[in-house]
Amino acid sequence: MHRLKEIGAWLCRLVLGGLFLFSGVSKAIDPMGTVYKLQDYFLSFGWSWPDFFFHAAAVGLSAFEFLLGGLLLLTIWKRPVLIITSVFLLPMTLFTLYLALYNPVSDCGCFGDAWMLTNWQTFFKNVVACLMLAYLLFGGDTQQRLFGKRTGRWSAYWILLFPMLLSLHAYVRLPMVDFRPYSIGTDLRVQTQLPATALQDSFVYRFIYERNGERREFSPDTMPSSDWIFVDREAVLVRKGDVPEIEGFQLLHADWGDVTQEVLSDTSFVFLLIAPDLLGANRSYMDRIVRSSQYARRMNYPYYLLTMSDPVMVDEFLYEYDVTAQVCSLDERTLKTMIRANPGLMLLKDGVVQKKWASIEVPMFEDNDIPLTDPLDASVESSEKYRVSGLLGLFFSFPLLLLYLMHTGQLIRLKMRYKRIKTTNINH
């Protein structure tokens, strides 16, 4: 019986800790996505707060969730952490029930873009987490501590610092791992269209007729007699059809109209300068943007500015920095999803995303006429996500392993063994 309780406790800690770690790291990798989600929440409730609050909340929430997950998983400060987790999780469960019932936003954003859940799925996930937490709180937690007082404290410091470093990197550059549908290697032509076998929206029609001041609804199978006068027809959606992975990607040019297909089918390299809001754009590294525009002009590569800014502001921007670009408008949410930078630069070829840069990362294109290289292998870029994720996991785990070895005395034993081997080799 004791063995079963111990296994149950380990499973609960593993699941709870893993959920909080994954939730925290997915937000830390893409803090701007969390900012946009928080803004959606506040907008749905009619609240208005300064941008600084959302940025601080995004970093703080990711670090706090990651810290809870790490402490739960490593059994550091066992009882206090369980109580703090309960205080955090119970109100969140009630809040997700409200989201599921009234649906003010379609996705809670618990795991960023890494794992999209419906509001009902999020609620049931939280209910299961609460049950596991209750098991640990009321007699099920029999696990031994993995760290001592000092090593546990230093482990907690590192667990808290790690997601903050990820968020800082994402703010300065771009997210290390891109879970959005505009990641490098994505074929936008495929992602913006549905296959021929896709399900279409299904509707039923209601016909409204009137007679002697009385109005009634009729179905196509029960049409009224000729003395009824037709008033209106309503289409009622009964089954939602399939939707493409990417919706709302429509490039509208002031003179040419919709140029989406022209851009995606271009066999040359196409530069997309993405700036959702030119007024708030980071202009510290505009020299890199300018040189990319000059390079594209010399090489006859199409260069587009995608923005929702006012036309007057757009003209001033192009004139001030002498950027030659065709200007297209695009939905602001789509622009923010394409790249987490303002401004950012995206490179396309045959509709496939080749590269993405924040302004600080844009290459300093030389004043020569060397053309860009062949398009990348999308499969290689796809595997890059797993490589980066693995390296981040190793980077996070290594200090914790050292602290654990220090706590158990293994580090001293290894050090003494190394000295003995070194001394033996010298004597020989």
C-alpha positions as CSV (number, residue, x, y, z in Angstrom):
1,M,0.0,0.0,0.0
2,H,2.8,2.4,0.9
3,R,4.5,1.6,-2.4
4,L,1.3,2.4,-4.3
5,K,1.0,5.8,-2.5
6,E,4.6,6.5,-3.4
7,I,4.1,5.7,-7.1
8,G,0.9,7.8,-7.1
9,A,2.7,10.8,-5.5
10,W,5.5,10.6,-8.1
11,L,3.0,10.5,-10.9
12,C,1.1,13.5,-9.5
13,R,4.3,15.5,-9.1
14,L,5.5,14.5,-12.5
15,V,2.2,15.5,-14.2
16,L,1.7,18.7,-12.2
17,G,5.3,19.8,-12.4
18,G,5.5,19.0,-16.1
19,L,2.3,21.0,-16.8
20,F,3.6,24.1,-14.9
21,L,7.1,23.8,-16.5
22,F,5.6,23.5,-20.0
23,S,3.2,26.3,-19.4
24,G,5.9,28.6,-18.0
25,V,8.5,27.9,-20.7
26,S,6.0,28.2,-23.6
27,K,5.2,31.7,-22.3
28,A,8.8,32.6,-21.6
29,I,9.9,31.6,-25.1
30,D,7.3,33.9,-26.6
31,P,6.5,36.7,-24.1
32,M,4.9,38.9,-26.8
33,G,2.3,36.3,-27.5
34,T,1.4,36.3,-23.8
35,V,1.2,40.1,-23.9
36,Y,-1.3,40.0,-26.8
37,K,-3.3,37.3,-25.0
38,L,-3.5,39.4,-21.8
39,Q,-4.6,42.4,-23.9
40,D,-7.3,40.3,-25.4
41,Y,-8.6,39.4,-21.9
42,F,-8.6,42.9,-20.7
43,L,-10.2,44.2,-23.9
44,S,-13.0,41.6,-23.5
45,F,-13.7,42.9,-20.0
46,G,-13.5,46.6,-21.0
47,W,-10.3,47.2,-19.0
48,S,-7.5,49.5,-20.0
49,W,-4.0,49.3,-18.6
50,P,-0.6,50.6,-19.8
51,D,1.6,48.4,-22.0
52,F,4.3,48.2,-19.3
53,F,1.8,46.2,-17.1
54,F,1.2,43.6,-19.8
55,H,4.9,43.1,-20.4
56,A,5.8,42.8,-16.7
57,A,2.8,40.4,-16.2
58,A,3.9,38.2,-19.1
59,V,7.4,37.8,-17.8
60,G,6.3,37.4,-14.2
61,L,3.6,34.9,-15.0
62,S,5.9,32.7,-17.0
63,A,8.6,32.8,-14.4
64,F,6.2,32.0,-11.6
65,E,4.6,29.1,-13.4
66,F,8.0,27.7,-14.3
67,L,9.2,28.1,-10.7
68,L,6.2,26.2,-9.4
69,G,6.7,23.4,-11.9
70,G,10.4,23.0,-11.0
71,L,9.8,23.1,-7.3
72,L,7.0,20.5,-7.5
73,L,9.0,18.2,-9.7
74,L,12.2,18.4,-7.6
75,T,10.3,18.3,-4.2
76,I,11.9,21.6,-3.0
77,W,10.0,23.3,-0.1
78,K,7.3,20.6,-0.4
79,R,4.5,21.7,1.8
80,P,4.7,25.5,1.2
81,V,4.9,25.0,-2.6
82,L,1.8,22.7,-2.5
83,I,-0.1,25.4,-0.6
84,I,1.0,28.2,-2.9
85,T,0.1,26.1,-6.0
86,S,-3.4,25.5,-4.5
87,V,-3.9,29.3,-3.9
88,F,-2.9,29.9,-7.6
89,L,-4.7,27.0,-9.2
90,L,-8.1,27.1,-7.6
91,P,-9.0,30.6,-8.7
92,M,-7.6,29.9,-12.1
93,T,-9.9,26.8,-12.4
94,L,-12.9,29.0,-11.5
95,F,-11.8,31.5,-14.1
96,T,-11.4,28.9,-16.8
97,L,-15.0,27.7,-16.0
98,Y,-16.1,31.2,-16.7
99,L,-14.2,31.2,-20.0
100,A,-15.8,27.9,-20.9
101,L,-19.3,29.1,-20.2
102,Y,-19.1,32.6,-21.7
103,N,-16.2,32.3,-24.2
104,P,-14.9,35.9,-24.1
105,V,-11.7,34.6,-25.8
106,S,-11.5,31.4,-27.9
107,D,-8.2,30.2,-26.4
108,C,-7.0,30.7,-22.9
109,G,-3.3,30.9,-24.0
110,C,-2.1,28.6,-21.2
111,F,0.6,27.0,-23.4
112,G,1.0,29.9,-25.8
113,D,1.1,28.7,-29.4
114,A,2.8,25.5,-28.5
115,W,-0.4,23.7,-27.6
116,M,-3.8,25.2,-28.3
117,L,-6.7,24.1,-26.1
118,T,-10.3,25.0,-26.1
119,N,-11.7,26.7,-23.0
120,W,-13.5,23.5,-22.0
121,Q,-10.4,21.4,-22.4
122,T,-8.5,23.9,-20.3
123,F,-11.1,23.7,-17.6
124,F,-11.1,19.9,-17.4
125,K,-7.3,20.0,-17.4
126,N,-7.3,22.2,-14.4
127,V,-9.9,20.0,-12.6
128,V,-7.6,17.0,-13.0
129,A,-4.7,19.1,-11.8
130,C,-6.7,20.1,-8.7
131,L,-7.5,16.5,-7.9
132,M,-3.8,15.6,-8.1
133,L,-2.9,18.5,-6.0
134,A,-5.5,17.4,-3.4
135,Y,-4.0,14.0,-3.3
136,L,-0.6,15.4,-2.6
137,L,-1.9,17.8,0.1
138,F,-4.0,15.3,2.0
139,G,-1.7,12.4,2.8
140,G,-0.5,11.2,-0.6
141,D,2.9,13.0,-0.6
142,T,5.5,10.6,0.7
143,Q,8.4,11.7,-1.5
144,Q,11.8,12.4,-0.1
145,R,13.5,15.7,-0.8
146,L,16.1,15.6,-3.6
147,F,18.0,18.7,-2.3
148,G,19.2,20.1,1.0
149,K,18.6,23.5,2.4
150,R,21.3,25.4,0.5
151,T,21.3,23.4,-2.7
152,G,17.5,23.6,-2.8
153,R,17.6,27.4,-2.4
154,W,20.2,27.8,-5.2
155,S,18.2,25.4,-7.4
156,A,15.1,27.6,-6.9
157,Y,17.1,30.7,-7.9
158,W,18.2,29.0,-11.1
159,I,14.7,27.8,-11.9
160,L,13.4,31.3,-11.5
161,L,16.2,32.9,-13.5
162,F,16.0,30.5,-16.5
163,P,12.6,31.6,-17.9
164,M,13.6,35.3,-17.4
165,L,16.6,34.7,-19.6
166,L,14.4,33.2,-22.3
167,S,12.0,36.1,-22.2
168,L,14.9,38.6,-22.4
169,H,16.3,36.9,-25.5
170,A,12.8,36.9,-27.1
171,Y,12.4,40.6,-26.5
172,V,15.8,41.5,-27.9
173,R,15.7,39.1,-30.8
174,L,13.1,36.5,-31.7
175,P,11.7,33.5,-29.9
176,M,14.2,30.6,-29.9
177,V,11.5,28.2,-30.9
178,D,8.7,29.3,-33.2
179,F,5.4,27.5,-32.7
180,R,3.4,29.8,-35.0
181,P,2.2,29.0,-38.5
182,Y,4.7,31.4,-40.0
183,S,7.8,29.6,-38.8
184,I,10.9,29.2,-41.0
185,G,10.3,26.4,-43.6
186,T,6.5,27.0,-43.8
187,D,4.9,27.0,-47.2
188,L,2.4,29.8,-47.0
189,R,0.7,28.7,-50.2
190,V,-0.3,25.4,-48.5
191,Q,-1.1,26.9,-45.1
192,T,-3.5,29.5,-46.5
193,Q,-5.5,27.1,-48.7
194,L,-7.8,24.2,-48.0
195,P,-7.5,20.9,-49.9
196,A,-10.2,19.8,-52.3
197,T,-11.4,17.2,-49.7
198,A,-11.9,19.8,-47.0
199,L,-15.4,20.0,-45.3
200,Q,-17.4,23.1,-46.2
201,D,-19.7,25.1,-43.9
202,S,-23.1,23.5,-43.8
203,F,-26.2,25.7,-43.5
204,V,-30.0,25.2,-43.2
205,Y,-32.2,27.9,-44.5
206,R,-35.2,29.4,-42.8
207,F,-37.8,31.4,-44.9
208,I,-39.8,34.1,-43.2
209,Y,-43.3,34.8,-44.5
210,E,-46.1,37.1,-43.4
211,R,-49.8,36.9,-43.5
212,N,-52.3,39.3,-41.9
213,G,-49.6,40.8,-39.7
214,E,-48.4,37.4,-38.6
215,R,-44.8,36.2,-39.3
216,R,-43.6,32.6,-39.4
217,E,-40.5,30.7,-40.2
218,F,-40.7,27.9,-42.7
219,S,-38.2,25.3,-43.8
220,P,-37.7,24.4,-47.5
221,D,-39.8,21.2,-46.9
222,T,-42.7,23.1,-45.4
223,M,-43.3,26.1,-47.6
224,P,-46.6,28.0,-47.0
225,S,-49.5,28.5,-49.3
226,S,-49.6,31.3,-51.9
227,D,-51.5,33.7,-49.6
228,W,-48.3,34.1,-47.5
229,I,-46.0,36.9,-48.5
230,F,-42.2,36.3,-48.6
231,V,-40.3,38.6,-46.2
232,D,-36.7,37.3,-45.7
233,R,-34.4,34.3,-45.7
234,E,-32.0,33.3,-43.0
235,A,-29.0,31.0,-43.2
236,V,-28.3,29.0,-40.0
237,L,-24.9,27.4,-39.6
238,V,-25.3,23.8,-38.4
239,R,-21.8,22.5,-39.1
240,K,-18.5,24.5,-39.2
241,G,-16.3,23.5,-42.0
242,D,-12.6,23.1,-42.1
243,V,-10.5,26.3,-42.0
244,P,-6.9,26.7,-43.3
245,E,-4.0,26.8,-40.9
246,I,-3.5,30.5,-41.7
247,E,-6.5,32.8,-41.9
248,G,-6.5,36.5,-42.7
249,F,-3.3,36.6,-44.8
250,Q,-4.4,39.0,-47.5
251,L,-2.0,41.6,-48.8
252,L,-3.9,44.7,-50.0
253,H,-2.0,47.2,-52.2
254,A,-3.5,50.7,-52.6
255,D,-3.2,50.6,-56.4
256,W,-2.9,46.9,-57.3
257,G,-5.5,45.5,-54.9
258,D,-5.0,42.0,-53.6
259,V,-1.4,40.9,-54.4
260,T,-1.3,37.9,-52.0
261,Q,-1.0,35.2,-54.7
262,E,1.5,37.3,-56.7
263,V,3.8,37.5,-53.7
264,L,3.4,33.8,-52.7
265,S,4.0,32.5,-56.2
266,D,7.1,34.7,-56.9
267,T,10.0,32.4,-57.7
268,S,12.5,35.1,-56.7
269,F,13.4,36.1,-53.2
270,V,10.8,38.5,-51.7
271,F,11.5,40.7,-48.7
272,L,8.6,41.5,-46.3
273,L,9.3,44.4,-43.9
274,I,6.7,43.9,-41.2
275,A,5.8,46.8,-38.9
276,P,2.4,46.6,-37.3
277,D,2.7,50.1,-35.8
278,L,5.4,52.5,-37.2
279,L,4.8,55.0,-34.5
280,G,5.9,52.5,-31.8
281,A,8.5,50.8,-34.0
282,N,12.1,50.3,-32.7
283,R,14.3,52.5,-34.8
284,S,17.6,51.7,-33.1
285,Y,18.7,49.5,-36.0
286,M,17.1,51.1,-39.0
287,D,20.5,51.2,-40.8
288,R,20.2,47.4,-41.2
289,I,16.6,47.8,-42.6
290,V,17.8,50.5,-45.0
291,R,20.7,48.4,-46.3
292,S,18.3,45.4,-46.9
293,S,16.1,47.7,-48.9
294,Q,19.1,49.0,-50.9
295,Y,20.3,45.5,-51.5
296,A,16.9,44.3,-52.7
297,R,16.7,47.3,-55.1
298,R,20.1,46.5,-56.6
299,M,19.3,42.8,-57.0
300,N,15.7,43.5,-58.3
301,Y,14.2,41.5,-55.4
302,P,10.6,42.6,-54.5
303,Y,10.5,44.5,-51.3
304,Y,7.2,45.1,-49.4
305,L,6.3,47.0,-46.3
306,L,3.4,45.4,-44.5
307,T,1.7,47.7,-41.9
308,M,-1.6,49.0,-40.6
309,S,-0.2,52.4,-39.9
310,D,-1.7,55.6,-41.2
311,P,-0.7,56.4,-44.9
312,V,0.8,59.8,-43.9
313,M,3.0,58.1,-41.3
314,V,4.0,55.5,-43.9
315,D,5.1,58.2,-46.4
316,E,7.1,60.0,-43.7
317,F,8.8,56.7,-42.7
318,L,9.7,55.8,-46.3
319,Y,11.0,59.4,-47.0
320,E,13.0,59.7,-43.7
321,Y,14.9,56.4,-44.2
322,D,14.9,56.4,-48.0
323,V,13.3,52.9,-48.1
324,T,12.0,51.8,-51.4
325,A,9.0,49.5,-50.8
326,Q,5.6,48.6,-52.1
327,V,3.2,49.2,-49.2
328,C,0.5,46.7,-48.4
329,S,-2.0,46.7,-45.5
330,L,-2.7,43.6,-43.5
331,D,-4.7,42.7,-40.4
332,E,-2.8,43.8,-37.3
333,R,-3.2,40.5,-35.5
334,T,-1.8,38.7,-38.5
335,L,1.2,41.0,-38.6
336,K,1.9,40.4,-34.9
337,T,1.6,36.7,-35.5
338,M,4.0,36.6,-38.5
339,I,6.9,38.0,-36.5
340,R,7.4,39.1,-32.9
341,A,9.2,42.3,-33.7
342,N,8.3,45.8,-34.7
343,P,9.9,46.1,-37.2
344,G,10.9,42.7,-38.4
345,L,12.0,41.3,-41.8
346,M,10.8,38.1,-43.4
347,L,12.3,36.5,-46.5
348,L,10.1,34.4,-48.9
349,K,10.8,32.3,-52.0
350,D,8.1,30.3,-53.8
351,G,5.8,31.1,-50.9
352,V,8.2,29.4,-48.4
353,V,9.5,31.3,-45.3
354,Q,13.3,31.3,-45.7
355,K,14.4,33.6,-42.9
356,K,13.0,35.8,-40.2
357,W,14.9,38.6,-38.4
358,A,14.2,41.2,-35.7
359,S,15.7,44.5,-36.7
360,I,18.8,43.9,-34.5
361,E,19.4,40.5,-36.4
362,V,19.0,41.8,-40.0
363,P,22.3,41.0,-41.8
364,M,24.4,44.0,-42.9
365,F,24.0,43.3,-46.6
366,E,27.2,44.3,-48.3
367,D,27.4,46.8,-51.2
368,N,28.1,44.1,-53.7
369,D,25.9,42.2,-56.2
370,I,26.2,38.7,-54.8
371,P,22.7,37.1,-55.1
372,L,21.1,35.2,-52.2
373,T,21.8,31.4,-52.0
374,D,19.3,28.7,-52.9
375,P,16.2,28.2,-50.8
376,L,16.6,26.3,-47.5
377,D,15.5,22.7,-46.9
378,A,12.3,23.0,-44.9
379,S,12.9,19.6,-43.2
380,V,16.2,20.8,-41.8
381,E,14.6,23.9,-40.4
382,S,11.8,21.8,-38.9
383,S,14.3,19.6,-37.1
384,E,16.0,22.7,-35.8
385,K,13.1,23.2,-33.4
386,Y,13.9,19.9,-31.7
387,R,17.6,20.6,-31.6
388,V,17.1,24.0,-30.0
389,S,14.6,22.5,-27.5
390,G,17.0,19.8,-26.6
391,L,19.9,22.3,-26.0
392,L,17.7,24.4,-23.9
393,G,16.8,21.4,-21.8
394,L,20.4,20.5,-21.3
395,F,21.3,24.1,-20.4
396,F,18.5,24.1,-17.8
397,S,19.3,20.7,-16.4
398,F,23.1,20.9,-16.0
399,P,23.2,23.3,-13.1
400,L,20.5,21.3,-11.3
401,L,22.5,18.1,-11.8
402,L,25.6,19.8,-10.3
403,L,23.7,20.9,-7.3
404,Y,22.2,17.5,-6.8
405,L,25.6,15.9,-7.0
406,M,26.8,18.4,-4.5
407,H,23.9,17.6,-2.1
408,T,24.6,13.8,-2.3
409,G,28.3,14.2,-2.0
410,Q,28.9,12.6,-5.4
411,L,30.6,15.8,-6.7
412,I,33.3,15.5,-4.0
413,R,33.8,11.8,-4.7
414,L,34.2,12.6,-8.4
415,K,36.7,15.3,-7.6
416,M,38.7,13.0,-5.4
417,R,38.6,10.2,-7.9
418,Y,39.9,12.6,-10.6
419,K,42.8,13.7,-8.3
420,R,43.7,10.0,-7.7
421,I,43.7,9.3,-11.4
422,K,45.8,12.4,-12.1
423,T,48.3,11.5,-9.4
424,T,48.6,7.9,-10.7
425,N,49.3,9.1,-14.2
426,I,52.0,11.5,-13.0
427,N,53.7,8.8,-10.9
428,H,53.8,6.5,-13.9
